[in-house]
C-alpha cells in the first residue's frame, strides 16, 4: 500500500500554552501542513507514505525533511530550491476566545514550483493512492496548474485520488475557489470536507444546520453528500461534523456517503488540546480504511476516532497508531491510565 501526497509543509510558530501572540517572548516551533499531516499519520498506521513538495535548500528546509523522515515518510521526491518556506503563526483559543491563524507563505518555494521540479511518472510508480487538498491550488496560479497536472497523471496511472476541500478564505475568494476546484473534481474519486467547505466552494449547504451554534442536521449533510456525488460523480464523500460549544469543547463526529447509503460515526465530546490537523487525521483514517478494505460504516468510525485522538495531541501531526485508534473504538475513551 503506497500513498503519495502533494502540497506545502510550513514552519509553525506558536506561543506556549494558551498565551496570546507576544504575551511573552517565546514562540514554539513545529512543522505542519495538510498533505504532510496526512502522510505522517498514514506512516504511523504502517502505510508506505510519500510527501512531495518543494523546499528551500537551507537549514530550515532540511530540518523539515528530517522531521518528516523521523516519522517514516518517504521524502525522496521533495524538490529543493526557491527562496523560502511558508510560515504560519497559531494562537490557540480557549473557552469563548477562538484560535487565530496568520499566514506568512507568499512566494514560498512550492508556490513558485514548476513542472520540471517533479517527475510524476517516477513519483506515482507503484502507488495506489494520491491525496491533495484545496490549499495547494490556492497558493498560486502555478501551484494550481501543478496540481491539475498531478491529478491527471495520477488518474492516468490508475491511482485512486482523494481531495480534502480545505477552503481558506485568506488564500483565495469563493469565486476563484469554485473556478479552480471545478477543474480538479473530474479526477477525484474520494472527496473530503468539513461542515462548511462544500457551501463556500460549490454553494451546496446543509439545511437546518448551524455548526457554530452546535446544531448539526444529519439529513442536511446527507443531502450535501448526495448532491456532491450527483454533480461530480465521486465514489465516496466524507464530511467531518464539528458542533462547536466553545474553542475548548466540541462534539465531534463524521459521515461517509457512497451515493446509495450514508453512515454516521458515533459522537465524541472532546476537550481540545490542539485542533490543527484534525481534518487531516480524518482524511488519513478514511484513506487507511479504504486501503485496508473496511466497510464504509467501519471506515467512518475509524476515521472519526483517529481524528478525535488528534485533538488531544500538540502539533499538526497525529501521532497515534492503528492499535490506539482501535482501542478508542473498543473501550470508549474513558482516559484511564494504561499499564
N, C-alpha and C positions, 0 to 999 in steps of 0.2 A: 504494500500500500504506500504510494508516494503522492504527496500533495505539494503543489507549488503555490506560493502566494506572492503577490507583486504589489508594492506600494512604498510608503515612506516610513522610516523609523526616525524618531525625533529624540532630542535631549529634553528630558522633563525636569523642570526646576520647581520645587515645592517648599513653602515654609513648613517648619516642623509642626506636627500635630494639626491643630485647627487654628493656628495663628493666621492673621491676615497678612497680605503682602507687606513685607518690610516692617512688620511689627517688631521683629528683631533683625539681626544682621546675618541670618543664616538662610540659605536655600539648599535643600537636599536634592541630590541628583539621581536620576534614573533614566532608562531608555524605554520608549514605547511608541506604538503606532498600530493602527487597526490590523493590517495584514501581518505585521511582525508578531503582534499578540497572538493571532490565530496560529501562526507557525510554532511559537513556543508552547502553546497549550497542546497542540497536536503531538509535538515531540514528547511532551510529558505523558501523553497517552500511549506512547510507543510507536507512533506513526513516523515514517520517513518523511520529514517535512523540510522543504527548502523555502527560503525567503530571498526574493530578488528585489534589488533596489540599486540606486547609485549613491555613493557616499564620498565626501571629500577625502583626498589622500593625505590625511593629517592624523594627529593622535586621537582626536575625538572620534573620527570615523573608525579608526582601528579599535578603539575601546568599545564602540557599539557592536562591531563584528565579533569581538571577543566575548561580549555578553551573550549574544545570540548563540555562539558556538558552545558556550558553557551549558546551555540548556539542550544541546543536541541538535540544533537547527543547522541544516546544510547551507553554508554561506558562500559556496564556491562560485556562484554566478553573480555575486554582487560586484557591480562595476565601480571603479574608483575614478574620481575626478570632480571637477566643479569647485565652487568656492566655499560652500558652507553646508552644514547640517541644519535642518529646521529645529526650532526650539519651541516648546510651549511651557507656559507658566500656569500652574494649578494652585488655586486657593481652595482648600476643601471646606465645604459648608458644614454647618451644624444647626440642628433644630430648624428654626424658620429662616436662617440665612443660607441661601443657595451657594453651591460651589460655583467657582468662576474660572474660566479658561481664557488665557490670552495667547494668541499665536504670534510667533515671530519666525515665519517659514518661507517668506517670499524670496525668490531666487535660490532656493535650496538646490542641491545637486540633482536630485531626482526630478524636480520640476523643470529642469533645463536639459534633461537627458534626451538623447537622440536614438534613432533606431539602431545605429551601428554599435551602441553600447551593449546590446543584448543579442545573443544568438538563441532565439526562441526555439529553433529546432532542437538544439542541444539541451536547452532548459527543460523542455517538455518530454524529452526522451525517457521512456519508462514510467512516466507519471500517469496517474488515474484521475486526478482532480486538480482544478485550478480555481483559486479564490482571489477575489479583489473586492474593494469597497468603493462606494461613491465618493470617498475622499480623494482617491488618486486622480481621477479625471478632473476633479475640481481644482487641482493645484495649478494647472496652466493648460493652455491650448495644446502645447507639446505633449504634456502628460496624458491628456485626453486622447490624442492621436495614438500614442504608445499603447494605451490601454485597449483601444479598438484593435490595433494590430495583434496584441497579445491574445485577446479573446477569440479573434478569428483563427489564429494559428492553433490555439488550444482545441477549438471545436473541430478544426480540420484534422487534427491528430487523434480525435475520438475521446478527448477528456470530458468529464463532467465539469461544468462551470457553475460556480456559486458566486453570488454578489450580495453583499450587505449594503443596502442603500445609504445608510450613514449620512444623511443630509447635514451639512454645516453651513449655516447662514452667513458666517464670517468669511467663507471661501467663494461663494457664488450666489446668484439670485435663484429664486424658484424657477424663473423663466428659463435661464440658461441650464439649470439642472435638468429640467424637463427635456430640453432640446438634446442635450448630450446623452443623458441616460437612455433616452428612447433609441438612440443609435446602437447602444450596447445590449439592450434587452433581448433582441432576437438570438443572441448567442448564449443566453443564460438559462440554465436548467433549474437551479435552486435559488430562489430569492429569499433574502432575509431582511427584516425591517423591524423597527420599533413601532410603538403605537402611533407615531406621528409622521414617519417618513413618507409613507405612500400618499398621504394627503398633501404634504408640502411639495412633493416632486410631481406626482401624477394627478393630484386633485381627487384621489379616491379616499374618502374618510369614513370612519365608523360612526354610524348613527347612535345616538343615546349614550355616548361615552364622553367623559371629561376626565382624562387621566390625571391632570393637575389637581383635580378636586377629589381624586380617589375613586372615581366611578368608571368602571370598565364594563362594556356590554359585550358579552360573548357573541350574541347574534350579530352585533355590529361588526366585529372583527372577522367573523365567519364570512360575512358579506364582502368585506375588504379583500380577503384572501381569494375568494372565488371570482371576484371581479378582476383581480390581477391575473389569475390563471386564464380567464376567458380572453382578456385583452392581449396578453403576451405569450401564452402557451407554456408557462412554466410547468415543470413536473411537480414541484412542491413549493409552497410558500410557508416560511416560518416567521412568526411575529412574537417578539417579546412584549409582555404586558406589565408595565410598571404603574402600580397605583401609589401615587406619591402622597404620603401623610405629612412628611417633612423631609428636609435634607438628610436627616439622620435615620428615618424609619420609612420603609416602603413595604408594600406587599408585592411579591414578585411571582410571576407565572409566565407561561408561554403557550403558544398553539402551533400546530402544523396542519396544513391542508394539502391534500393531493388532488383536489378537483372534485372528487366524489365525497370523501369524508374529511371531517376536521376533528382533530384531537387536542384536548387541553390538558396541560400538566396540572399537578397539584399546586396549591398556592403556598408560598413561603413568606412568613413575616420576617423581614430582615432588618437588623440594626447595622447600619453601613459603616464599615471601616474605610473603604475606598471603592467608589463605584466605577471609576475609569476602567475600561476593558470588560465590563460586564456583558455588553452585547457581543464582543469578540469571543468571550468564553462560551456564550450560547452558540455562536456560529461554529466554533470548533467542535462543540458537542454534537451538533447536527451532522457535521461532516464525518466525525468519527462514527456516529450511529449508522450513517449510510454505508461507509466502508465496512463496518462490522456486520452488515446485513440485518440490523434491527428492524422491527416493525415500526410503523410511524408512531404508534402510541408509546412504545418503549423509547424510541428515539427522542421524542419531545420531553419525556420525563428525564432522560439522561442529560439532555442539553440544558434544561431548566435547572437541574440540580447542580451541574457544573458551574453555571452562571451564578447561582445562589452562593456557592462557596467562594467565588471570585470576590464578591462584595465584602468578604472578611479578610482580604489579603491586600497589604500595602503594595503599591506599584501597579503598572499596567498589566503585568504578566499573571496568568492564572497558574499558580504553582501547585497544582493538585494532580493526583494520579487517578486512573480508572478505578482502582480499589477504593479510594476515598469518596469518589462520586457514588459508587455503588453502596458504600456504607451509609451515606446520607439517605439514599433511596430505601435501604432496608431498615435502618434504625430510626429514621425520622428527625435526626438532627437535634438531639437533646443537648449536645455540647458537653456531655460527661467526659471526664478525663479517660483516655485510653491507655491502659497499661498492659 
